[in-house]
Amino acid sequence: MPRRHLRMTGAADCSLGAALRALRTELDLPTGFPARAMAEAEEAVRAPDLSAHEDATDLPFLTIDPPASTDLDQAMHLERHGRGYRVHYAIADVAAFVRPGGALDAEAHRRVTTLYFPDDRIPLHPTALSEGAASLLPGETRPAALWRIDLDSDGRAVATDVTRALVRSRAKLDYAGVQRQIDAGTAEEPLALLREIGRLREEQELARGGISLNVPEQEIVVRDGSYGLAYRAPLPAEGWNAQLSLLTGMAAAHLMAETGTGILRTLPIAPDGAVARLRRSAHALRIDWPHHVPYAEVVRSLDPRQGNHAAFLQECTTLLRGAGYTAFDNGDLPDPAVHAAVADLYTHCTAPLRRLVDRYASELCLAATAGKEPPEWVREALPALPKEMAEGTRRANTVERACVDLVEAALLEGRVGELFDAYVVDIQDRNPAIGTVHLRDPAIVGRIEGGTAALPLGERLRVRLTQAGPASKTVLFAPA
């Protein structure tokens, strides 16, 4: 079943907040950092390694993130360059703070990723770094891996460079505010160029056969001591910002490929059976998908603000299963090397405060640009990174699944036996009496079983809630 990122708005002191805190204990997740790791972090805050950083504080960078975010990995500066554009993209330089082989490094390898809950997060690095000294906060001089990517007038990358630099962000913006400025025509350059460059990069994505899923974010909205679920459709500005991250990830992957050493984010092409199953879901959700129309074209036609389109976008994430990390050395690219959704070579390098592999990708690219061999600590860690990332990603997915199950179960607590209108969006091949339903109201996707006849795929169905509540941590329906 596809899963959704959840975030809580409003007060978090309701019963759901207590259940989420209990879940963190139940899953046996990391809590505080070991004393030695904290000591190293405190020392790094006082004396980061800035010996190789040039001064780029004259560039007026800005960040665009959710309003409450303080772990700011990326900052941008956009400008016109000849007939095209120049993208300066600064990525937090975590290696300036984390000593290879030290206690802080070892703890990062144990955690692998930041874990997100609707009401909190368990960080990859101590917050003194991730939300303080290493974060690209406004008004602060910070070490960064500074990418300079030149684009032609059509948005194609024509030159790439990355160096260590000291940068200073001038403003911390949020997506809604950026969207308002751009829509109202009040945004000035460089911010005004975000839409121009973002749209060109979207056109380049279309031309190479790539696709971005604008999957709605599910919000837990707390009001007057109770809560509900609501979808929030992503803003265009979020997509334009994501295109800059994709641009940098592709540039990094090509640098690695040229030097013969690196780690890629790969995804094989979805098998025909997965696409056929998705077609059945499209039918179930009343999505028009003629047989001659490619999948990518259908996805681009969807409006995530519409309920059935939002549900189908969630189903589309099933085609992203199988993504992984593949390390290579001595010039031998993996097979497959391409990320099917990006339709190009691609790597993760833009979120080192929240994802372990990105620190290593930055080091590989900095060495490649300088014409040097990668640091030995990077090369030594490379073979084990794919497995570490796979295990960390599985843990993050487990957290995400558990949160969604808990929230949906808590929302429907006390309503066992009630009837709901739903669509059957999927059925099991081995047992067509078991499947998945999408409720119209509230916006919940759940398992259905208990009937004797095959479920009517693609049809509206009246269902009865048979199980719900924080104790069960899941919801279950049966045909009415």
C-alpha positions in Angstrom: 0.0 0.0 0.0 1.4 3.5 -0.8 2.2 5.6 2.1 2.0 9.3 2.8 4.2 11.8 4.6 2.3 13.2 7.6 2.8 16.4 9.5 1.0 17.9 12.4 -0.2 21.4 12.5 -1.5 23.2 15.6 -1.1 21.9 19.1 0.4 18.5 19.6 -0.7 17.9 23.2 -3.8 15.8 22.3 -4.0 12.1 22.8 -2.5 11.5 19.4 0.7 13.2 20.6 1.0 10.8 23.5 0.4 7.8 21.2 3.2 9.0 18.8 5.6 9.4 21.7 4.8 5.9 22.8 5.4 4.7 19.3 8.9 6.0 19.3 9.7 4.0 22.4 8.0 0.9 21.0 10.1 1.0 17.8 13.3 1.1 19.9 14.6 4.1 18.0 17.7 6.2 18.9 17.1 8.8 21.6 20.0 10.9 22.8 23.5 10.9 21.3 26.4 9.1 23.1 28.5 11.3 25.3 31.6 11.0 23.1 29.6 11.9 20.0 28.2 15.0 21.7 31.6 16.0 22.9 32.9 15.8 19.3 29.9 17.8 18.1 30.5 20.5 20.6 34.2 20.7 19.7 33.3 20.9 16.0 30.9 23.8 16.7 33.7 25.7 18.3 36.3 24.9 15.7 35.1 23.5 12.3 37.6 22.7 9.6 37.4 25.7 7.3 40.9 25.5 5.9 39.9 24.8 2.3 36.9 27.2 2.0 37.0 30.2 -0.3 34.9 33.2 0.5 31.6 33.4 -1.4 29.7 35.5 1.2 29.2 38.2 -1.4 26.5 36.1 -3.1 23.1 36.8 -1.6 21.8 33.3 -1.0 18.3 32.4 0.1 16.7 29.2 1.4 13.2 27.9 0.7 11.8 25.4 3.3 8.7 24.6 5.4 8.2 27.5 7.9 9.3 25.5 11.0 12.4 23.9 9.4 15.8 24.8 11.0 17.9 22.0 9.5 18.6 23.8 6.2 20.7 21.8 3.8 20.4 24.0 0.7 20.6 27.6 -0.3 20.4 29.1 -3.8 21.3 32.1 -5.8 20.0 32.4 -9.4 21.1 34.8 -12.0 21.1 35.4 -15.7 24.3 34.4 -17.5 24.7 35.4 -21.1 21.7 34.0 -22.9 21.1 31.4 -20.2 21.3 31.2 -16.4 23.7 30.4 -13.6 22.6 28.4 -10.7 24.6 28.7 -7.5 23.5 25.9 -5.1 25.1 25.7 -1.7 25.0 22.4 0.2 25.8 22.3 3.9 29.4 21.0 4.3 28.9 18.4 7.0 32.4 17.1 6.5 33.7 20.3 8.0 32.2 19.2 11.4 32.3 15.4 11.4 35.7 13.7 11.8 36.0 10.5 9.8 36.3 7.5 12.1 35.2 9.4 15.2 32.4 8.8 17.6 30.1 11.3 15.8 30.8 9.6 12.4 30.1 6.2 13.9 26.7 7.4 15.3 25.8 8.9 11.9 26.5 5.5 10.3 24.3 3.9 13.0 21.4 6.3 12.4 21.8 6.7 8.6 18.8 9.1 8.2 16.8 11.6 10.1 13.5 10.0 11.1 10.4 12.1 10.8 7.3 11.8 12.9 4.2 14.1 12.5 5.1 16.0 15.6 8.9 15.6 16.0 12.0 14.1 14.4 15.0 12.0 15.4 18.0 13.8 13.8 20.9 12.2 12.0 23.3 14.6 13.7 23.1 16.5 17.0 20.9 19.6 16.7 23.8 21.8 17.6 25.1 20.9 14.2 22.0 20.0 12.1 19.9 23.0 13.3 22.8 25.2 14.3 26.4 25.5 13.2 26.1 23.4 10.0 22.6 24.6 9.0 22.5 27.4 6.3 20.5 29.7 8.6 20.0 33.3 7.5 22.6 35.9 8.6 25.2 33.3 9.4 28.4 32.4 7.6 28.5 28.7 7.0 30.8 26.2 5.2 29.3 24.7 2.1 29.9 22.6 -1.0 29.1 25.3 -3.5 27.8 24.2 -6.9 27.9 26.4 -9.9 25.8 25.0 -12.8 25.4 27.0 -16.0 22.3 26.5 -18.1 21.6 27.5 -21.7 18.5 29.4 -22.7 16.5 26.1 -22.8 17.6 25.1 -19.3 20.1 22.4 -20.4 23.2 22.1 -18.2 26.3 23.2 -20.1 29.0 23.6 -17.3 29.4 22.3 -13.8 31.8 23.2 -11.0 31.8 22.6 -7.2 34.2 23.9 -4.6 34.3 24.4 -0.8 33.2 27.9 0.2 31.9 30.0 3.0 28.4 31.3 2.2 25.8 33.5 3.9 22.1 33.2 3.4 20.2 36.5 3.4 16.7 35.2 3.8 14.8 32.1 5.0 11.7 31.9 2.8 8.8 29.4 2.9 7.0 27.9 -0.1 3.6 29.6 0.4 5.3 33.0 0.7 7.4 32.4 -2.4 4.4 31.3 -4.3 2.4 34.4 -3.3 5.3 36.7 -4.4 5.7 35.0 -7.7 2.0 34.8 -8.5 1.5 38.5 -7.5 4.5 39.5 -9.7 6.2 41.2 -6.7 9.2 38.7 -6.6 12.4 40.3 -7.7 15.5 38.6 -9.1 17.0 36.2 -8.1 13.8 34.8 -6.6 11.7 35.6 -9.7 14.0 33.3 -11.7 12.9 30.3 -9.7 9.7 29.9 -11.8 11.6 30.6 -15.1 14.3 28.1 -14.5 12.0 25.6 -12.8 9.7 25.5 -15.8 12.6 25.1 -18.2 13.9 22.2 -16.1 10.4 20.7 -16.1 10.5 20.9 -19.9 13.9 19.2 -19.9 12.5 16.4 -17.7 9.6 15.9 -20.1 12.0 15.7 -23.1 14.2 13.1 -21.5 11.3 11.0 -20.3 11.5 11.7 -16.6 8.7 12.3 -14.2 8.1 14.0 -10.9 5.2 12.9 -8.7 3.4 15.8 -7.1 2.1 13.5 -4.3 -0.1 15.4 -1.8 1.1 15.7 1.8 -1.4 14.5 4.4 -1.7 16.8 7.3 -2.9 16.1 10.8 -4.9 19.2 11.6 -5.5 19.8 15.3 -8.5 21.9 16.3 -10.0 22.4 19.7 -8.4 19.3 21.2 -9.5 17.0 18.3 -7.9 16.3 15.0 -8.6 15.2 11.4 -6.8 14.3 8.2 -6.5 16.6 5.2 -4.5 16.6 2.0 -2.3 19.5 1.1 -1.5 19.7 -2.6 2.1 20.7 -3.3 2.6 24.2 -4.6 4.3 24.9 -8.0 7.2 26.6 -6.2 7.9 23.3 -4.4 8.2 21.6 -7.8 10.5 24.3 -9.2 12.7 24.1 -6.1 12.8 20.3 -6.4 14.0 20.7 -10.0 17.1 22.5 -8.7 17.9 19.6 -6.4 17.4 17.1 -9.2 19.7 19.2 -11.4 22.4 19.1 -8.8 22.0 15.4 -8.2 22.3 14.7 -12.0 25.3 16.9 -12.3 26.9 15.1 -9.3 26.2 11.7 -10.8 27.8 12.6 -14.2 30.9 13.9 -12.4 31.2 10.5 -10.6 30.7 8.6 -13.8 33.4 10.6 -15.6 35.9 9.9 -12.9 34.9 6.2 -12.4 34.2 6.3 -8.7 30.9 7.1 -7.0 27.6 6.0 -5.6 24.4 6.3 -7.6 20.7 6.3 -6.7 19.2 3.8 -9.2 15.8 2.6 -10.1 15.0 -0.1 -12.7 12.2 0.3 -15.2 8.9 -0.9 -13.7 7.8 -4.3 -15.0 4.8 -4.6 -17.2 2.8 -6.2 -14.4 3.2 -3.2 -12.1 2.0 -0.8 -14.9 -1.0 -3.0 -15.6 -1.9 -3.0 -11.9 -1.6 0.8 -12.0 -4.0 1.0 -14.9 -6.5 -1.0 -12.9 -6.2 1.6 -10.1 -6.6 4.4 -12.6 -9.9 2.8 -13.7 -10.9 2.4 -10.1 -10.4 6.1 -9.4 -12.0 7.3 -12.6 -8.7 8.5 -14.1 -8.8 8.6 -17.9 -5.8 6.7 -19.2 -6.2 5.7 -22.9 -4.0 2.8 -23.9 -2.0 4.9 -26.4 -1.1 7.5 -23.8 2.2 7.1 -21.9 2.2 6.8 -18.1 4.3 10.0 -17.7 1.7 12.0 -19.7 -1.1 10.8 -17.6 0.7 11.8 -14.4 1.4 15.3 -15.7 -2.3 15.8 -16.4 -3.3 15.2 -12.8 -4.4 17.8 -10.3 -3.4 16.8 -6.8 -6.1 19.1 -5.4 -8.7 16.6 -6.7 -9.4 13.7 -4.4 -9.3 10.9 -7.0 -6.2 12.4 -8.6 -4.5 12.6 -5.2 -5.3 9.0 -4.5 -3.9 7.9 -7.9 -0.7 9.8 -7.3 -0.3 7.8 -4.1 -0.8 4.6 -6.1 1.9 5.8 -8.6 4.5 5.7 -5.9 4.4 1.9 -6.2 6.4 2.2 -9.5 9.2 3.7 -7.4 9.7 0.4 -5.5 13.1 -1.1 -6.1 15.1 2.1 -5.8 18.5 1.6 -4.2 22.1 2.8 -4.0 24.9 1.3 -6.0 28.6 2.1 -5.5 31.1 1.7 -8.2 34.9 2.1 -8.6 37.6 1.6 -11.2 35.3 3.0 -13.9 32.7 0.2 -14.0 29.2 1.8 -13.9 26.5 -0.4 -12.4 23.7 -2.0 -14.5 21.2 -0.4 -14.4 22.9 2.9 -13.8 20.0 5.2 -14.6 17.2 6.2 -12.2 14.0 5.3 -14.2 11.9 8.2 -12.8 14.7 10.8 -13.4 15.6 9.2 -16.7 19.2 10.0 -16.2 22.2 9.3 -14.0 21.3 10.6 -10.5 22.6 10.6 -7.0 21.6 12.0 -3.6 23.9 14.8 -2.6 21.7 17.8 -1.5 20.6 16.7 2.0 23.7 15.8 4.1 22.3 17.1 7.3 19.5 14.5 7.0 21.0 11.6 5.0 24.3 9.9 5.4 25.2 9.1 1.8 25.1 12.8 0.7 28.2 13.7 2.7 30.1 11.0 0.8 28.7 12.1 -2.6 29.8 15.7 -1.9 33.4 14.5 -1.2 33.5 12.5 -4.4 32.4 15.4 -6.5 34.7 17.9 -4.8 37.6 15.6 -5.5 36.5 15.0 -9.1 36.3 18.7 -9.8 39.7 19.3 -8.3 41.2 16.5 -10.3 42.2 14.6 -7.2 41.7 11.1 -5.9 38.8 10.8 -3.4 39.8 10.9 0.3 40.8 7.5 1.6 38.0 7.6 4.2 35.5 8.0 1.5 36.8 5.2 -0.6 37.0 2.8 2.4 33.4 3.5 3.3 32.0 3.2 -0.3 31.4 -0.5 -0.5 29.3 -0.7 2.6 27.2 2.4 2.0 24.5 0.8 -0.2 23.7 -1.7 2.4 23.8 0.9 5.2 21.5 3.2 3.2 19.1 0.3 2.4 18.8 -0.6 6.1 18.3 3.1 7.1 15.7 3.6 4.4 13.8 0.5 5.6 13.8 1.9 9.1 12.5 5.2 7.9 9.8 3.5 5.9 8.8 1.5 9.0 8.4 4.7 10.9 6.4 6.2 8.2 4.1 3.2 7.9 3.6 3.0 11.6 2.8 6.7 11.9 0.2 6.5 9.1 -1.4 3.4 10.6 -1.5 4.9 14.0 -3.0 8.2 12.9 -5.7 6.6 10.7 -6.6 4.1 13.5 -6.8 6.9 16.1 -8.9 9.0 13.8 -11.5 6.3 13.4 -11.5 5.2 17.0 -15.0 4.7 18.3 -16.4 4.3 14.8 -16.2 0.5 14.5 -19.3 -0.8 12.8 -20.0 2.4 10.8 -20.4 2.4 7.1 -18.4 4.4 4.6 -18.3 5.0 0.9 -15.1 3.8 -0.7 -13.5 2.8 -4.0 -11.8 -0.5 -4.5 -8.4 0.5 -5.8 -6.5 -2.8 -5.6 -7.1 -6.5 -5.1 -4.7 -9.4 -4.3 -3.9 -11.6 -7.3 -3.9 -14.7 -5.1 -7.1 -13.8 -3.2 -9.3 -11.3 -4.9 -11.5 -11.1 -1.8 -8.7 -9.1 -0.1 -7.6 -5.7 -1.3 -7.3 -2.0 -0.7 -10.0 0.7 -0.5 -9.8 4.4 -0.7 -12.4 6.2 1.5 -14.0 9.3 0.1 -14.4 10.9 3.6 -12.2 10.9 5.6 -9.2 10.6 3.3 -8.0 7.2 4.3 -6.6 4.2 2.4 -7.1 0.9 4.1 -7.1 -2.9 3.9 -10.4 -4.7 3.2 -11.1 -8.4 3.9 -13.7 -10.7 5.3 -15.9 -11.1 2.3 -16.3 -14.3 0.3 -16.7 -12.9 -3.2 -14.1 -11.2 -5.4 -13.9 -7.5 -4.7 -15.2 -5.3 -7.6 -12.0 -3.6 -8.7 -12.7 -0.1 -9.8 -16.2 0.1 -8.4 -17.7 2.1 -5.6 -18.4 -0.1 -2.5 -20.1 0.4 0.8 -17.7 -0.8 3.5 -18.0 -1.4 7.3 -15.1 -0.5 9.6 -14.2 -3.6 11.6 -11.1 -2.6 13.4 -9.6 0.8 14.5 -8.0 2.5 17.5 -4.6 3.3 18.9 -4.3 -0.2 20.5 -4.7 -2.0 17.1 -2.6 0.7 15.3 -4.3 -0.2 12.0 -7.7 0.1 10.3 -9.5 -2.8 8.7 -12.7 -2.8 6.6 -15.1 -5.5 5.3 -17.7 -5.3 2.6 -21.0 -4.0 4.0 
